Amino acid sequence: MCEITFGAASPTLATMMGLGVGLDYALFLTTRYRKLLHDSPDAATALGRTVSTSGRAVIVAAVTVAIALAGLYASGIVFIGTLGAAAAVTVIVAAGASLTLAPALLGVVGTKIDKWHIRTLVDEPDAQDDIWARWAASVERRPRECLVTGVLLPGILGIPVASIDLGHLDPGNDPAQTTSRRAYDLMTDGFGPGSNGPLTVVVALDQKQTPTFGDRQVLAGSVRDVIADTDNVASVGPAVTSPDNALFTVSVTPNTGPQDDATAELAHTLQDTVLPRTVESDGAQAYVTGTTAGQIAFTDIVVKRLPLIIAVVVAAAFLLLLLVFCSVVIAISAAILNMLSIAAAYGVVVASAAAFEPVP
């Protein structure tokens, strides 16, 4: 039997998504039912038309959202993929409940849906009284101007995406009154910002080329010396050898904090250049690990695969809309709109983060 392990954040994300889309779909069906009930007093007829029209829209919306969430598997990170899977399952269940439980409850209520109310009833306006109908008519009268505006506006909002800088969270992002943040600041003041994010270098030894204690000490000394001579290194701890003499570890404290770009550059320099050049002659293998290094590697993977995730989601939505509406124009328009909206959303997030970034 195949087992899938979900992260601790999966229930929270799934609950948020389920509540959001569940309420949205149920209200969508209820609003349409009330409108049709006013046009046709027969509750069964109104309910049937509600499910046959709005119900289809709910199915398309739920499948689109589920596909987008499933697209997180394109990241290649199991943790992120399972988050998407948990949320996608919840969305499908919420849609199923909206298409079965909501109509059943509406059928029980029947024509008495507006019997008790706390304010003036709000109904779907007729076409001539609908502000969105008037807006659509206005767009229809000036399609070229509206098209240019509709493309330029999200395009302009998406400009800050060029300055996006993905990172990770640590206690330095916690509120100032929390103990974790206080400890973080004390560590920074007393031992430097790098003390909150040390890197751990692990060297796996080749027993044939470093058989004696002296050989291992020489290699450990060489590793410590080249690391100490590397830019942005504040201090290098002593080498600690494992009981079976198969490896040793060295703790490296950068001059900069865990979220600083210079710390990420140091981790890459050690892993890709400094360490391989130092240990290759002894047949050893060196790795940079630890919490900070793991977060840096995670960020690198996300940055590398984010375009792929977006491409998969947009392509899947394109195919779905093509199958549902059988219109290439609608599918292409939706794909372009998706890309523009994604760029605009990321642009607003980046600009907002820059605007509210605390001044040191």
Secondary structure per residue as TSV (DSSP state, phi and psi in degrees):
chain	resnum	aa	ss	phi	psi
A	1	M	-	360.0	133.0
A	2	C	-	-80.5	128.4
A	3	E	-	-114.3	138.5
A	4	I	-	-118.3	125.5
A	5	T	-	-98.1	122.6
A	6	F	-	-98.7	146.5
A	7	G	-	-70.9	166.5
A	8	A	T	-64.3	-26.1
A	9	A	T	-82.4	-9.9
A	10	S	H	-60.5	-47.6
A	11	P	H	-60.0	-37.6
A	12	T	H	-65.1	-48.5
A	13	L	H	-63.4	-43.9
A	14	A	H	-62.2	-40.5
A	15	T	H	-64.6	-43.7
A	16	M	H	-61.5	-46.8
A	17	M	H	-65.1	-42.9
A	18	G	H	-62.8	-44.3
A	19	L	H	-63.9	-42.4
A	20	G	H	-62.6	-55.8
A	21	V	H	-73.3	-33.1
A	22	G	H	-61.6	-47.8
A	23	L	H	-63.4	-41.8
A	24	D	H	-60.9	-50.2
A	25	Y	H	-65.0	-43.5
A	26	A	H	-64.0	-42.4
A	27	L	H	-67.2	-35.5
A	28	F	H	-60.6	-47.8
A	29	L	H	-66.7	-41.2
A	30	T	H	-65.7	-42.6
A	31	T	H	-62.8	-43.8
A	32	R	H	-65.3	-38.2
A	33	Y	H	-63.0	-44.2
A	34	R	H	-61.7	-40.9
A	35	K	H	-65.0	-47.1
A	36	L	H	-66.9	-32.4
A	37	L	H	-66.3	-33.6
A	38	H	H	-71.4	-30.9
A	39	D	H	-80.7	-33.0
A	40	S	-	-134.0	114.3
A	41	P	-	-65.4	-12.6
A	42	D	-	-78.8	114.3
A	43	A	H	-64.1	-40.2
A	44	A	H	-63.0	-42.5
A	45	T	H	-64.7	-45.3
A	46	A	H	-62.0	-40.5
A	47	L	H	-68.1	-40.3
A	48	G	H	-63.3	-42.5
A	49	R	H	-67.6	-33.8
A	50	T	H	-62.1	-49.4
A	51	V	H	-68.1	-37.4
A	52	S	H	-72.8	-23.7
A	53	T	H	-103.0	-67.2
A	54	S	H	-67.5	-30.1
A	55	G	H	-60.7	-39.5
A	56	R	H	-64.6	-40.6
A	57	A	H	-62.7	-37.9
A	58	V	H	-63.6	-42.5
A	59	I	H	-62.2	-47.5
A	60	V	H	-61.7	-43.7
A	61	A	H	-63.4	-44.1
A	62	A	H	-65.7	-42.7
A	63	V	H	-65.1	-39.3
A	64	T	H	-63.0	-45.0
A	65	V	H	-64.0	-42.9
A	66	A	H	-63.2	-40.8
A	67	I	H	-63.9	-42.6
A	68	A	H	-61.4	-41.6
A	69	L	H	-69.2	-39.0
A	70	A	H	-65.0	-25.6
A	71	G	G	-63.0	-14.7
A	72	L	G	-64.4	-20.3
A	73	Y	G	-64.4	-20.7
A	74	A	G	-65.7	-15.4
A	75	S	G	-66.9	-22.4
A	76	G	-	78.3	4.1
A	77	I	-	-105.6	115.5
A	78	V	H	-58.7	-41.0
A	79	F	H	-57.9	-47.2
A	80	I	H	-68.7	-39.4
A	81	G	H	-61.5	-41.5
A	82	T	H	-70.8	-30.3
A	83	L	H	-59.7	-47.1
A	84	G	H	-63.7	-40.2
A	85	A	H	-63.6	-44.0
A	86	A	H	-61.6	-44.5
A	87	A	H	-67.2	-38.5
A	88	A	H	-64.1	-43.0
A	89	V	H	-61.4	-41.5
A	90	T	H	-64.8	-39.1
A	91	V	H	-63.9	-43.8
A	92	I	H	-63.2	-42.2
A	93	V	H	-64.0	-42.1
A	94	A	H	-63.1	-40.4
A	95	A	H	-65.1	-42.1
A	96	G	H	-61.5	-40.9
A	97	A	H	-65.8	-38.1
A	98	S	H	-65.8	-32.6
A	99	L	H	-87.1	-8.5
A	100	T	H	-120.2	-57.2
A	101	L	H	-68.3	-45.1
A	102	A	H	-60.8	-49.1
A	103	P	H	-61.0	-35.8
A	104	A	H	-63.2	-44.5
A	105	L	H	-65.7	-39.3
A	106	L	H	-64.7	-35.8
A	107	G	H	-66.3	-35.9
A	108	V	H	-68.3	-42.4
A	109	V	H	-68.8	-41.5
A	110	G	G	64.2	-131.8
A	111	T	G	-81.9	-1.5
A	112	K	G	-93.7	16.9
A	113	I	T	-61.6	-28.0
A	114	D	T	-106.3	19.5
A	115	K	S	-64.3	-42.7
A	116	W	S	-115.0	129.1
A	117	H	-	-148.9	158.2
A	118	I	S	-109.6	-4.3
A	119	R	S	-157.2	-178.5
A	120	T	-	-60.8	132.8
A	121	L	-	-65.7	139.6
A	122	V	-	-112.2	126.0
A	123	D	-	-122.0	162.8
A	124	E	-	-63.3	125.2
A	125	P	-	-71.6	155.7
A	126	D	-	-70.6	166.1
A	127	A	G	-57.0	-42.0
A	128	Q	G	-71.7	-19.6
A	129	D	G	-103.8	1.2
A	130	D	-	-89.1	126.9
A	131	I	H	-63.5	-32.6
A	132	W	H	-73.3	-31.4
A	133	A	H	-66.2	-41.0
A	134	R	H	-66.4	-37.3
A	135	W	H	-64.8	-42.7
A	136	A	H	-62.6	-39.6
A	137	A	H	-64.6	-37.6
A	138	S	H	-65.5	-41.3
A	139	V	H	-63.8	-39.7
A	140	E	H	-63.5	-31.8
A	141	R	H	-74.6	-27.5
A	142	R	S	-131.6	64.8
A	143	P	H	-66.3	-39.1
A	144	R	H	-67.5	-45.6
A	145	E	H	-63.2	-41.7
A	146	C	H	-68.0	-35.2
A	147	L	H	-65.0	-45.6
A	148	V	H	-62.4	-43.6
A	149	T	H	-64.5	-41.6
A	150	G	H	-66.1	-25.0
A	151	V	H	-88.7	-41.0
A	152	L	H	-69.2	-39.9
A	153	L	H	-61.8	-54.2
A	154	P	H	-66.2	-27.8
A	155	G	H	-64.0	-42.7
A	156	I	H	-67.2	-42.2
A	157	L	H	-63.3	-26.6
A	158	G	T	-85.2	-4.6
A	159	I	G	-57.7	-42.2
A	160	P	G	-60.7	-12.8
A	161	V	G	-57.9	-30.4
A	162	A	G	-62.0	-20.2
A	163	S	G	-104.0	13.8
A	164	I	-	-64.5	138.6
A	165	D	-	-137.3	96.5
A	166	L	-	-75.7	144.3
A	167	G	-	-146.7	-153.2
A	168	H	-	-141.1	165.7
A	169	L	-	-98.5	147.9
A	170	D	-	-148.8	178.8
A	171	P	G	-56.6	-18.0
A	172	G	G	-65.9	-16.1
A	173	N	G	-93.3	-5.3
A	174	D	S	-71.9	157.2
A	175	P	-	-56.9	149.1
A	176	A	T	-62.7	-24.5
A	177	Q	T	-85.7	-7.6
A	178	T	S	-78.0	152.4
A	179	T	H	-66.5	-33.5
A	180	S	H	-64.6	-40.4
A	181	R	H	-70.6	-38.2
A	182	R	H	-62.8	-43.6
A	183	A	H	-63.8	-39.3
A	184	Y	H	-60.1	-47.0
A	185	D	H	-66.7	-38.3
A	186	L	H	-64.3	-41.6
A	187	M	H	-61.6	-41.6
A	188	T	H	-63.7	-44.7
A	189	D	H	-68.5	-37.2
A	190	G	H	-86.3	-36.2
A	191	F	H	-125.1	2.3
A	192	G	-	97.3	156.8
A	193	P	G	-63.0	-29.6
A	194	G	G	-69.4	-16.5
A	195	S	G	-66.6	-19.8
A	196	N	G	-84.9	-7.5
A	197	G	S	-147.2	60.2
A	198	P	-	-68.2	153.4
A	199	L	E	-102.4	144.9
A	200	T	E	-113.1	122.3
A	201	V	E	-99.0	125.4
A	202	V	E	-113.9	125.5
A	203	V	E	-116.3	115.2
A	204	A	E	-87.9	119.7
A	205	L	-	-86.6	152.7
A	206	D	-	-98.2	108.8
A	207	Q	T	-59.8	-26.5
A	208	K	T	-75.1	-35.1
A	209	Q	T	-93.0	-18.7
A	210	T	S	-129.4	67.0
A	211	P	-	-77.5	-26.2
A	212	T	S	-105.0	164.5
A	213	F	H	-61.2	-39.1
A	214	G	H	-64.4	-40.6
A	215	D	H	-62.2	-41.3
A	216	R	H	-68.7	-36.3
A	217	Q	H	-67.0	-39.4
A	218	V	H	-63.0	-45.8
A	219	L	H	-64.0	-42.6
A	220	A	H	-62.2	-40.0
A	221	G	H	-64.3	-40.8
A	222	S	H	-63.3	-42.5
A	223	V	H	-63.0	-44.5
A	224	R	H	-64.8	-37.4
A	225	D	H	-67.2	-45.7
A	226	V	H	-69.4	-32.3
A	227	I	H	-68.2	-42.0
A	228	A	H	-63.1	-29.8
A	229	D	T	-84.2	-4.6
A	230	T	S	-79.3	143.5
A	231	D	T	-60.0	146.5
A	232	N	T	70.7	21.3
A	233	V	E	-103.2	121.4
A	234	A	E	-84.4	-43.9
A	235	S	E	-157.7	158.3
A	236	V	E	-127.8	126.1
A	237	G	-	-78.2	170.8
A	238	P	-	-68.8	154.0
A	239	A	-	-76.0	132.7
A	240	V	E	-115.7	115.9
A	241	T	E	-91.6	141.0
A	242	S	-	-70.3	158.1
A	243	P	T	-58.4	-30.8
A	244	D	T	-91.6	6.4
A	245	N	S	60.3	24.3
A	246	A	S	-87.3	-18.3
A	247	L	E	-161.7	166.7
A	248	F	E	-140.5	157.2
A	249	T	E	-122.2	152.0
A	250	V	E	-136.0	131.2
A	251	S	E	-93.4	130.9
A	252	V	E	-119.0	124.8
A	253	T	E	-105.0	116.7
A	254	P	E	-74.6	167.2
A	255	N	S	-79.0	-17.7
A	256	T	S	-114.6	165.6
A	257	G	-	-75.2	171.0
A	258	P	T	-60.8	-32.8
A	259	Q	T	-93.3	1.3
A	260	D	S	-76.0	140.7
A	261	D	H	-60.8	-30.8
A	262	A	H	-66.3	-31.9
A	263	T	H	-67.8	-42.3
A	264	A	H	-63.3	-40.0
A	265	E	H	-64.3	-37.8
A	266	L	H	-63.6	-44.5
A	267	A	H	-60.6	-41.8
A	268	H	H	-67.6	-40.1
A	269	T	H	-63.7	-43.8
A	270	L	I	-64.0	-46.5
A	271	Q	I	-70.2	-38.7
A	272	D	I	-94.3	-26.1
A	273	T	I	-125.0	-62.6
A	274	V	I	-63.3	-53.3
A	275	L	H	-68.5	-46.7
A	276	P	H	-58.6	-39.4
A	277	R	H	-67.1	-28.8
A	278	T	H	-81.6	-39.6
A	279	V	H	-101.2	-9.9
A	280	E	G	-63.8	-32.5
A	281	S	G	-68.7	-20.7
A	282	D	G	-99.9	7.5
A	283	G	T	70.9	15.3
A	284	A	-	-92.4	165.7
A	285	Q	E	-123.5	132.3
A	286	A	E	-117.4	142.0
A	287	Y	E	-136.4	148.6
A	288	V	E	-107.3	121.7
A	289	T	E	-138.2	-167.8
A	290	G	S	108.4	172.3
A	291	T	H	-61.1	-47.1
A	292	T	H	-65.1	-45.1
A	293	A	H	-63.3	-38.6
A	294	G	H	-63.8	-40.2
A	295	Q	H	-67.2	-37.3
A	296	I	H	-65.2	-44.1
A	297	A	H	-63.5	-40.4
A	298	F	H	-61.7	-44.4
A	299	T	H	-62.6	-41.0
A	300	D	H	-60.5	-41.6
A	301	I	H	-65.8	-43.2
A	302	V	H	-62.9	-44.9
A	303	V	H	-62.0	-40.5
A	304	K	H	-68.7	-37.1
A	305	R	H	-103.3	-1.4
A	306	L	H	-59.1	-45.1
A	307	P	H	-58.7	-36.9
A	308	L	H	-65.6	-41.9
A	309	I	H	-60.5	-46.6
A	310	I	H	-62.3	-43.1
A	311	A	H	-63.0	-41.9
A	312	V	H	-63.8	-44.8
A	313	V	H	-64.4	-46.3
A	314	V	H	-64.0	-42.7
A	315	A	H	-65.3	-41.3
A	316	A	H	-65.1	-42.0
A	317	A	H	-64.8	-37.7
A	318	F	H	-60.4	-47.4
A	319	L	H	-64.9	-40.2
A	320	L	H	-63.4	-47.3
A	321	L	H	-66.3	-33.1
A	322	L	H	-64.6	-39.7
A	323	L	H	-71.7	-37.9
A	324	V	H	-74.4	-47.3
A	325	F	H	-100.0	-10.9
A	326	C	-	55.0	36.0
A	327	S	-	-133.8	119.5
A	328	V	H	-67.9	-36.6
A	329	V	H	-62.9	-45.7
A	330	I	H	-63.4	-43.2
A	331	A	H	-64.8	-43.9
A	332	I	H	-65.9	-43.1
A	333	S	H	-60.3	-42.2
A	334	A	H	-65.8	-39.4
A	335	A	H	-63.8	-43.5
A	336	I	H	-64.5	-42.4
A	337	L	H	-62.4	-39.6
A	338	N	H	-60.0	-47.4
A	339	M	H	-64.7	-40.9
A	340	L	H	-65.7	-41.9
A	341	S	H	-68.1	-37.2
A	342	I	H	-63.2	-45.5
A	343	A	H	-62.1	-43.0
A	344	A	H	-65.1	-41.0
A	345	A	H	-63.8	-48.0
A	346	Y	H	-63.3	-37.7
A	347	G	H	-62.8	-42.8
A	348	V	H	-65.3	-40.5
A	349	V	H	-62.6	-45.8
A	350	V	H	-63.8	-45.4
A	351	A	H	-63.6	-40.5
A	352	S	H	-65.0	-41.6
A	353	A	H	-62.9	-40.0
A	354	A	H	-68.5	-36.7
A	355	A	H	-70.5	-35.1
A	356	F	T	-102.2	10.1
A	357	E	-	-65.6	128.4
A	358	P	-	-66.1	141.6
A	359	V	-	-81.6	127.4
A	360	P	-	-58.8	360.0
